[in-house]
Amino acid sequence: METISVRIEPSFESWRKEARRLLERAIRPDLILWSDASTAQEDLFGQTAVTELPGEIRPVKISKAFLDLARTVSCHSNEERWGLMYQIAWRMVCNGETNLLKKVTDSDTRKLMEMAKAIRRDCHKMNAFVRFRKVGEDPHTGREQFVAWFEPSHHIIEYNASFFVKRFTGMDWSILSPEKCIHWDGVNLHTSEGVSKEAAPTEDSLEELWRGYYKSIFNPARLKLKAMQAEMPKKYWKNLPEADLIEELTRQSSTRRDEMIEAESIAPRPAPRNAYLNSLHDRNKTAVVNESAPLHDKSLEELNQLASCCRACPLWAKATQTVFGTGNPNARIMIIGEQPGDREDLEGRPFVGPAGRLLNEALAEAGLERDDLYLTNAVKHFKWKPSPTDRKKRLHDKANRGEMEACKPWLIAEVMKVQPSIIVTLGNTAAQSVVRKDFRVLSERGKVDTGNSIGFSGSIIATVHPSFLLRIRDQKEKQLELEKFTADLALALES
């Protein structure tokens, strides 16, 4: 049989269509010369692409595991990927090697896995190092518009777009690259031809804010240059607004570390301030703030913008977005819940799901107006796990101590800016973030008479989270607990 030249569009679907035609006729991999539109050229023997293939057609079935892996590998920049993918498919379908993907020592399987790993690594870099810059607002919808520039090592821009759609649903954005650009308008995702870097904005008004925050959280005692450069190679620095700070901070790291050790050895250890506050007076007085605090002079809107970039713990990776507090910025009463739920994660606002509706009813019964309050959560990202019965359903998963501590600076900054007289905590996570690590709501609910871990000098009331009430099946018990919950909320009016 003569060699067959197969030319395809550089996409998984185009390869899949041609590969199926070839597999249906059991054509051997060594008889095929693959090329795509980005590399296609007449081969050495002058063959051209064929439309009719020899051989008897027989139905074939390719495993979903292989197709998912091939879809990933199709994004690789190595032009040999099409031939490799077909060779493995042929061995599985026509040569009876159905368990080939499990043979990690096989040279073909190993190459395929290495290519897939390279794509996942490139996607991870894109997720971590894309920096959006604000370019304006849509005059009709009022949605903010952002643009970013990224140069991937492989063809991942469209493949990886779903991450950014889920994470930045609430704004219009474009990610530009030399090969292809993607654009999101809140409803549809579309692509366009690649552009040069000159088409992307170079800065925006938030960058100085971000640079100040990055500089403030840079810990010289934890600096590991090799690990940092392995995770953040210099090729990405040119697109990062904080990049020009890295070398300076690195040079200063040993001096700053020694100064920290010296200060620690000669000075008494201060009471815990959790990064920012010495104490908070009542809402009519000024908060006493650690003079080196990076967030003490930021507005709530600026804090919200900064928190949207937070990577202090792993929760950001699976969440749709950061869910910051909302409500009256001068509220006398602040309500602090545990963490966003599924609905809050999608909408970007706290207490909008079933627990939020129950809270609204209880607040009204207690004589409190939600519009007069400031509502937030101790943890700003939705921590979830898939349902064992429905993989598309996301179930709440309790935040651990490290995740709570990572979010505490944002919580303290909110308390500092709102300066409430009263804080109401809902659930154990909230109470443990505000009062102390071993606080137990069911045995200690009501007014908190002891100190707290955030330096707040007003009144604190601890009660259950509304989701606790939703889980109660017995109606009489549920009604009793709802009355106790409402009574706890009413304490805020008396304090």
C-alpha positions in Angstrom: 0.0 0.0 0.0 1.2 3.5 -0.8 2.0 6.1 1.8 -1.1 8.2 2.7 -0.7 11.9 3.4 -3.3 13.2 5.8 -3.6 16.9 6.3 -5.9 18.3 9.0 -6.8 21.5 10.8 -4.7 21.8 14.0 -7.6 20.7 16.2 -8.6 17.6 18.1 -11.9 17.3 16.3 -10.3 17.4 12.9 -7.8 14.7 13.9 -10.5 12.6 15.4 -12.5 12.6 12.2 -9.6 11.5 10.1 -8.3 9.0 12.6 -11.7 7.3 12.7 -11.7 7.0 8.9 -8.3 5.4 9.0 -9.1 3.1 11.9 -12.3 1.9 10.2 -10.0 0.6 7.4 -7.3 -0.6 9.9 -4.6 1.3 8.0 -1.2 0.9 9.7 0.4 4.0 11.4 3.7 3.6 9.4 1.7 4.2 6.2 0.5 7.6 7.2 2.1 11.0 7.1 0.3 13.5 9.3 0.5 17.3 9.0 -1.8 20.1 10.0 -2.5 23.6 8.6 0.2 25.2 10.7 3.0 22.9 9.4 1.6 21.4 6.2 3.9 21.2 3.3 4.3 18.8 0.4 6.2 15.7 1.7 9.4 14.4 0.2 7.7 12.0 -2.1 5.1 14.5 -3.4 2.1 12.8 -1.9 -1.0 14.9 -1.5 -3.9 14.5 0.9 -6.4 11.8 -0.1 -10.2 11.8 0.2 -10.8 8.1 -0.7 -9.2 5.4 1.4 -8.7 1.8 0.5 -9.9 -1.2 2.5 -13.2 -2.5 3.9 -14.9 -0.4 6.5 -15.6 -1.8 9.9 -17.0 -0.1 13.0 -14.5 0.9 15.7 -14.9 2.0 19.3 -12.3 4.1 21.1 -12.2 4.4 24.9 -13.3 7.7 26.5 -10.1 7.7 28.6 -8.0 7.8 25.5 -10.1 10.4 23.8 -9.8 12.7 26.8 -6.1 12.2 26.9 -5.8 12.8 23.2 -7.8 16.0 23.4 -5.3 17.3 25.9 -2.2 16.1 23.9 -3.7 17.7 20.7 -2.7 21.1 22.2 1.0 20.2 22.3 3.3 22.1 20.0 5.2 19.0 18.8 4.0 18.2 15.3 4.5 14.5 15.9 1.6 14.4 18.3 -0.9 13.5 15.5 1.0 10.5 14.5 1.7 9.4 18.1 -2.0 9.7 19.0 -3.0 7.6 15.9 -0.3 5.0 16.6 -1.7 4.4 20.1 -5.3 4.4 18.9 -4.4 1.8 16.2 -2.6 -0.4 18.7 -5.6 -0.3 21.1 -8.3 -0.7 18.4 -6.7 -2.8 15.7 -3.9 -4.6 17.5 -6.0 -5.6 20.6 -3.8 -3.7 23.1 -6.9 -2.5 25.1 -4.9 -1.8 28.3 -2.1 0.1 26.6 -2.7 3.3 28.6 -2.0 1.4 31.8 1.5 0.2 30.5 3.5 3.2 31.8 6.7 1.6 30.7 5.6 1.5 27.0 7.5 4.1 25.0 4.5 5.4 23.1 2.4 5.6 26.3 5.2 7.4 28.1 5.5 10.0 25.3 1.8 10.6 25.3 1.7 11.0 29.1 4.7 13.4 29.0 3.0 15.5 26.4 -0.2 15.6 28.5 1.8 16.6 31.5 3.4 19.5 29.6 0.0 20.8 28.6 -1.3 20.6 32.2 1.8 22.5 33.3 1.3 25.1 30.7 -2.3 25.6 31.7 -1.2 25.9 35.4 1.2 28.7 34.4 -1.5 30.5 32.4 -3.9 30.3 35.4 -1.2 31.6 37.7 0.4 34.3 35.6 -2.3 35.9 33.5 -2.7 39.5 34.8 -5.8 41.4 33.7 -5.7 45.1 33.3 -8.8 47.2 33.4 -9.5 49.1 30.1 -13.0 50.5 30.8 -16.7 49.7 31.3 -19.4 48.6 28.9 -21.6 51.8 28.4 -24.7 49.6 28.1 -24.3 47.0 30.8 -21.9 48.8 33.1 -19.7 45.6 33.3 -16.0 46.2 33.8 -13.8 45.3 30.9 -10.3 43.8 31.3 -7.5 42.7 28.9 -4.6 40.3 29.6 -1.6 39.1 27.5 -0.1 35.7 27.7 2.4 33.7 25.6 1.9 30.0 26.1 4.4 27.3 25.2 1.6 25.2 23.6 -1.7 25.7 21.9 -3.7 26.0 25.1 -5.5 29.4 24.9 -8.8 28.1 23.8 -8.4 24.7 25.6 -7.9 26.5 28.9 -10.6 29.1 28.5 -13.2 27.4 30.7 -11.0 28.1 33.8 -11.3 31.9 33.2 -15.0 31.7 32.3 -15.8 30.1 35.6 -13.4 32.3 37.7 -14.1 35.6 36.1 -17.8 35.3 35.1 -18.7 38.7 36.4 -16.6 40.8 34.2 -15.9 41.2 30.4 -12.4 40.1 29.5 -10.0 39.2 26.7 -6.8 37.2 26.8 -4.6 38.1 23.9 -1.8 35.9 22.5 0.3 35.7 19.3 -1.6 32.7 18.0 -5.2 33.1 19.2 -7.3 35.4 21.4 -10.3 34.6 23.5 -13.0 37.0 24.6 -15.8 36.7 27.2 -18.8 39.0 27.4 -20.7 37.5 30.3 -22.7 35.2 28.0 -20.6 33.9 25.2 -17.0 33.0 24.6 -15.5 33.6 21.2 -12.1 33.5 19.6 -10.2 35.7 17.2 -6.9 35.7 15.4 -3.7 36.3 17.4 -2.2 39.8 17.8 1.1 41.3 18.7 1.9 42.3 22.3 1.5 46.0 21.4 -2.3 45.4 21.3 -2.4 44.7 25.0 -2.5 47.4 27.7 0.7 47.9 29.7 -0.7 49.1 33.1 -3.8 50.2 34.9 -4.8 52.1 38.1 -4.8 49.0 40.3 -1.2 47.9 39.7 0.3 50.2 42.3 -2.2 48.8 44.8 -1.2 45.3 43.9 2.5 46.0 44.0 2.2 47.4 47.4 0.3 44.4 48.6 2.8 42.0 47.0 5.7 43.8 48.6 4.1 43.7 52.0 3.5 39.9 52.0 6.9 39.0 50.7 8.5 37.0 53.5 12.3 36.9 53.3 12.5 34.0 55.8 10.6 31.8 53.4 12.5 32.7 50.2 13.8 29.7 48.2 15.1 31.0 44.9 15.3 27.7 43.1 11.8 26.7 44.1 10.5 30.2 43.2 12.1 30.2 39.8 10.9 26.6 39.1 7.3 27.7 39.8 7.6 31.2 38.3 10.2 31.1 35.5 11.7 34.4 34.4 10.0 34.1 30.9 6.7 35.1 32.7 8.1 38.0 34.7 7.7 40.5 31.9 3.9 40.2 32.1 3.7 40.5 35.9 3.3 44.0 37.5 5.2 42.8 40.5 8.1 41.5 38.5 10.4 44.5 38.9 10.1 44.1 42.7 11.3 40.5 42.8 15.0 41.1 42.2 15.1 44.0 44.7 13.2 42.0 47.4 15.5 39.0 46.7 18.6 41.1 47.2 17.3 42.5 50.4 16.0 39.2 51.7 19.0 38.2 53.8 19.2 41.7 55.4 15.5 41.8 56.1 15.6 38.3 57.6 18.5 39.1 59.9 16.6 42.3 61.0 13.5 40.2 61.8 15.6 37.8 63.8 17.4 40.6 65.7 14.1 42.4 66.5 12.6 39.1 67.7 15.5 38.4 70.0 15.7 41.8 71.7 12.0 42.7 71.9 9.2 41.1 73.9 6.8 39.2 71.8 3.7 41.3 71.2 0.2 40.0 71.7 -1.1 38.4 68.5 -2.5 41.0 66.1 -3.1 38.7 63.2 -1.2 40.9 60.8 -2.9 44.2 61.2 -4.8 45.4 64.2 -3.7 46.3 67.7 -7.3 46.9 68.7 -10.6 48.3 67.5 -12.5 50.9 69.5 -16.2 51.4 69.1 -17.6 52.5 65.7 -17.3 56.2 66.6 -13.6 56.0 67.3 -10.5 55.5 65.1 -9.0 52.0 64.8 -5.5 51.6 66.1 -3.6 49.9 63.3 -0.1 48.4 63.0 1.8 51.1 61.2 3.3 48.6 58.8 -0.1 47.2 57.8 -0.4 47.0 54.0 -4.2 47.2 54.0 -5.0 49.7 56.6 -5.5 52.6 54.2 -7.5 50.7 51.5 -11.1 51.2 50.8 -13.5 48.2 50.9 -13.7 48.3 47.1 -9.9 48.2 46.9 -9.7 45.4 49.4 -12.3 43.5 47.3 -10.1 43.9 44.2 -7.0 42.7 46.0 -8.8 39.8 47.6 -9.8 38.6 44.1 -6.1 37.9 43.4 -5.5 36.1 46.7 -3.5 32.9 46.4 -2.7 32.5 50.1 -4.2 29.0 50.3 -5.3 26.4 47.7 -9.0 27.2 47.8 -8.9 29.7 45.0 -8.1 27.1 42.4 -11.4 25.3 42.6 -13.6 28.3 43.5 -15.3 30.4 40.8 -14.3 33.7 42.5 -13.5 35.4 45.8 -16.7 36.2 47.7 -16.0 39.4 49.6 -18.4 41.2 52.1 -21.3 43.4 51.1 -23.6 45.8 52.8 -23.6 49.0 54.7 -19.9 50.2 54.9 -20.8 52.1 58.1 -22.8 49.3 59.7 -23.2 49.2 63.5 -23.6 45.4 63.2 -21.4 43.0 61.2 -22.5 39.5 60.6 -19.7 37.0 59.8 -20.6 33.6 58.4 -18.3 30.6 57.7 -17.6 30.4 53.9 -19.5 30.9 50.6 -21.8 28.1 49.4 -22.4 27.0 45.9 -24.8 29.9 45.0 -22.6 32.5 46.7 -19.6 31.2 44.7 -21.5 31.6 41.4 -23.0 35.0 42.2 -20.0 36.5 44.1 -22.1 37.7 47.1 -22.5 36.3 50.6 -25.8 34.8 51.9 -27.7 34.5 48.6 -28.5 30.8 48.7 -30.9 28.8 50.9 -29.1 29.6 54.1 -29.2 33.3 53.1 -32.9 33.2 52.6 -33.4 31.6 56.0 -31.1 34.3 57.6 -33.2 37.1 56.0 -36.3 35.7 57.5 -34.7 35.4 61.0 -33.3 38.9 60.7 -36.7 40.3 60.0 -38.2 38.4 62.9 -35.5 39.7 65.2 -36.2 43.3 64.1 -33.0 43.8 62.0 -32.9 45.1 58.5 -30.3 43.4 56.2 -29.6 46.7 54.4 -28.4 48.2 57.6 -25.9 45.4 58.2 -22.5 44.4 56.7 -22.3 40.7 55.9 -19.2 38.7 55.1 -17.6 35.3 55.7 -14.5 34.2 57.6 -13.3 32.2 54.6 -13.7 34.0 51.2 -13.6 31.0 48.8 -16.0 28.1 48.4 -14.4 24.8 49.6 -16.3 21.9 48.1 -16.1 18.2 47.1 -18.1 16.4 44.4 -21.2 14.5 45.5 -20.7 10.7 45.5 -24.0 10.3 43.7 -23.8 13.2 41.3 -20.4 14.3 40.2 -21.7 17.6 38.9 -23.1 18.6 42.3 -20.7 20.5 44.6 -21.0 19.7 48.3 -19.7 22.0 51.1 -16.4 21.0 52.7 -15.3 22.5 56.0 -12.3 24.8 55.8 -9.3 23.7 57.8 -7.2 25.8 60.2 -4.6 26.9 57.7 -7.3 28.0 55.2 -9.0 30.0 58.0 -5.8 31.7 59.0 -5.0 32.5 55.4 -8.3 34.4 55.1 -8.0 36.2 58.4 -6.2 39.3 57.1 -9.1 40.0 54.8 -11.6 39.5 57.6 -9.6 41.8 59.9 -9.3 44.4 57.2 -13.1 44.4 56.7 -13.6 44.8 60.5 -11.1 47.7 60.5 -12.8 49.5 57.7 -16.5 49.1 58.8 -15.7 49.5 62.5 -18.9 47.9 63.8 -19.9 48.0 67.5 -21.2 44.5 67.4 -20.1 41.3 65.6 -22.4 38.3 65.2 -20.6 35.1 64.2 -22.6 32.3 62.5 -21.2 28.8 63.0 -18.0 27.3 64.4 -15.7 28.4 61.6 -16.7 32.1 62.1 -16.5 31.9 65.9 -13.1 30.2 65.8 -11.7 32.8 63.4 -12.9 35.7 65.6 -12.9 34.4 69.2 -10.5 31.4 69.7 -9.5 28.2 67.9 -11.4 25.8 70.2 -14.7 27.8 70.5 -17.8 25.6 70.3 -21.0 27.4 69.3 -23.5 24.8 70.6 -22.1 25.0 74.1 -21.0 28.6 74.2 -23.6 30.5 72.1 -24.8 34.0 73.0 -22.7 36.9 74.2 -19.0 36.2 74.3 -17.6 37.5 77.6 -13.9 36.6 77.0 -11.4 38.2 74.7 -11.0 37.5 71.0 -8.2 36.8 68.5 -8.7 39.9 66.2 -8.3 42.7 68.8 -12.0 43.8 68.5 -13.2 45.8 71.5 -16.9 45.7 70.8 -19.5 43.1 71.6 -19.5 39.7 70.0 -22.5 37.4 69.8 -22.0 33.8 68.7 -24.7 31.6 67.2 -25.3 28.8 64.8 -25.1 29.0 61.0 -28.5 29.0 59.2 -27.3 25.9 57.3 -27.4 24.1 60.6 -31.1 24.7 60.8 -31.7 23.6 57.2 -30.2 20.2 58.1 -32.7 19.5 60.9 -35.4 17.1 59.7 -37.7 17.0 62.7 -40.0 20.0 62.3 -40.6 20.5 66.1 -36.8 20.5 66.7 -36.3 22.8 63.7 -38.8 25.3 65.0 -37.3 25.3 68.4 -33.8 25.9 67.0 -35.1 28.6 64.7 -36.5 30.5 67.7 -33.2 30.2 69.6 -31.4 31.5 66.5 -33.7 34.5 66.2 -33.3 35.2 69.9 -29.5 35.2 69.5 -29.8 37.7 66.6 -32.1 39.9 68.7 -29.3 40.2 71.2 -27.5 42.5 68.7 -30.3 45.1 69.2 -29.8 45.0 73.0 -26.0 45.4 73.0 
